[in-house]
Amino acid sequence: MEAKAKPLAKNPGLMSKSQKRARSLRENAPFLLMIFPAVLVVFLFNYLPIYGVLIAFQDFMPGDKILSSSTIWVGFENFRRFFSDPQFWPLMKNTFLICIYGFIIGFPLPIIISLMLNSLKGRKTAKYLQTIFTAPHFISLVVLVGMLTLFFGRYGLVNNVVAHMGGERYSYFLESSAFRPLYILSSNWQDFGWSAVIYIAALSNVDPQQHEAAILDGATRFQRVIHVDLPAIMPMISVMLIMSIGGLMDVGYEKALLMQTDGNLGVSELISTYVYKRGLTGVPDQAYATAIGLFNSVINVILLIIANTTSKRFSENSLW
Amino acid sequence: MSEVILKGLKKVYDNKVTAVHDVNLEIKDKEFIVLVGPSGCGKSTTLRMVAGLEEISDGELYIDGRLVNDVAPKDRDIAMVFQNYALYPHMTVYDNLAYALKLRKTPKAEIKKKVLEVAEILDITQYLERKPKALSGGQRQRVAIGRAMVRDPKVFLMDEPLSNLDAKLRNQMRAEIIKLRSRIDTTFMYVTHDQTEAMTLGDRIVIMKDGYVNQIGTPQEVFNRPVNLFVAGFIGMPVMNFFDNCRLIEEGGVFHAEIRGVRFKLSDFQQKALKQNGVKPCDIVCGIRPQHVTVGEGELKATIEVSEMMGSEYNLHARCEGDEVVKLIPTVDLATDVSMGRTVSFTT
C-alpha cells in the first residue's frame, strides 16, 4: 500500500515556490486591492498609449488603423524629416533654453525656501507662509496667463504704473525678449511653494538633537543649515535632481500656447507646441508629430540615465 | 573650580505645564552626579536648562560661580553628549571632533593635536577618516563623547548616552565611562532612567519624580535609606517588596513590624530613627528588599508563581496571603524546591 503524500508543512522553508507565491498573494490581498486603481490608471494612460508610438514609423493618415494589412512602414523617415526641418534647431534651442533657465531658477528655489521656512522660529508664521507659497499651485494655467495679461498686458497694472510715472508702455507679450522671463518666473512663482513641500517634509525628520549639538558647538543658524539641515535633505535633493534632469526637455504646450503671439513666436515655439500644431491642427500629420514627441522622450530618457549614473557614482543616491 | 549650583530652578512651558519644580542642587567640582527617574520626571529638562537648551522659567543657575541664566549655550563652557549621538553625518570622525574647535578659531595644529589625543583615549584613531554611518552604535557613542571631550569643558553633560545601545554594549560603555571619568578631571551631570547606571556611575544620585527632586544622596544612602516609597521602589533591582496594611508595634521600647500577623524586629538604625522622631504605633507599609528575604524558614507562607533562573540566582515571584507579589533571590545552592506552584516559607 502506497503511503499518502504528506501535505507540506506551513513552515515557509518547506513550501514550494507556487505555494509561497499563493501565500504571499493571500497575505497581501488588501494592499494589492488598494494599489489596483493606481496601477490601472498608470496602465491606461501611460502604458497603453505607448502602442500609438508605432505610428512614428508609419505613413499614417487620420482614420488609419495602427496595425493592419494596409499599414505602410517608413522606418525612420519621419525622424529624418524632423532633423531636416528648418524648425528643428530653433525648436531645440527654444525648448532647451526655457527648460535650462527654468531648471536653474526652479530647482534651488524650493530648497532655499524650505530651509528658510524651517529656520523660522515662529511655527505659526512658517505655516502661514507655506500656505501662501503653496496656493498659486492650484491656479489653472488659463487663469495664470490671464493674471499675467492683467499685470503685464499693454494696459495692465505694470504698464499703467510706468505710464503714470511718465514712462512708455511696453508690450511684454509681443516682445521676444520678455517671453522667457515671464514664462519662467511665473512658472516658478506658481510651483516653488508646492515643490518645497517635499523638502519641508524631509526637514521635519531632522533630529532636533543634531541642532542642539551644533548650538553647543557654537554653530550659527546659517552653519546649522549647512551642516545639519542640508545634509539631512541631500538624499531627497539627489532624487529630485535626477527626476528634474530626466524631465528637463519635458515642457508642456498649454502655457506656451496661451502666451504665444506673432511677436514672440520665434522664442515661444517649443517642441511641445510644434507637436500640438502638427498633430492636431490644420492638416494633421500625426505620424510626424509622434516622431517628434518620441524623439523628445528619448532625449529625456538619455538624460535620466546619465543623471542617475552620475548621481550613483558621486553620491550614494540614485533612482535605481 | 567647576561647581554647578541650581537654585530654585523651575521650568514652566507655554501651555502652563510645570515640568520642573524648584530644583535645588549643589554639584561640587569634579563630582559625578546622576539624575535618575522615570520618563517625564523632569531630569532631561533640568539637564537641558543647565545646557542652555531650555529657558529657565524661574531660579538661578551658576556654573563656576557665574550666573549663566542668560548666557548662550556655547558660552557656558559645557559640553553635552546626546542619546542619538547627534554627529554630523556628512563629516568624517576627525571633522566631527574638530568642528567645535574650528568654530572657536583654534589653530589647526592645536586642533589636530587635541583630536588625536582624544581619539587615542577613546580608541577611535583607526576610524578618524570614516563617516558616522560606517561606525557601530558603540563607536558612534565614543565619537560623541570625544566631540565633547575635545573642548575641555568645565561641565560634562550626558543625556541618556547609553540608551540606544544593546545591553552588552551598554555594560561595556558604562565601564568605559567610569574609566574615562578618572582620566578627565571635570564635573559630570548624567541623566538616565536606568537605576543600575545611576548606582554604578554616580558619586551622588538625584532621584526625580513628576518634576520634583525626591532624594539626593550617595548610591548607598538612596539604597539603604530611601526617603519615601517612590525612592524605595525605584532604586534596587529587583524592586523592593511592599506589604500594605501592616502595623508598627512597640513592646518594651522595641519596635516591631507586623506583617500578616507575623512580627519582625526592626533594625537598630530603624529603632533609633523611630525613637528620635517620636513615632507612635500605627498602620504602616512595610518594604523589604528581595535580597533581604530568606526562603526556607519563617512563618510567612507564599506560593511561587514564576521562577526565573538568572544564572547565579533565581528570581522568584510568589504570592503571599495578602496578595502581594514577593520577589526573592535565592542562591543556586538553594535547598528548597522553587518550582512553580510550590508553597514556601520565608522570613526577612
Interface residues (C-beta under 8 A of the other chain):
Chain A: D207 Q209 Q210 E212 A213 A214 I215 L216 D217 G218 A219 Q223 H227 V228 P231 A232 M234
Chain B: A51 G52 L53 P73 K74 I78 A79 M80 F82 Q83 N84 A86 L87 Y88 P89 H90 M91 Y99 A100 L103 R104 R147
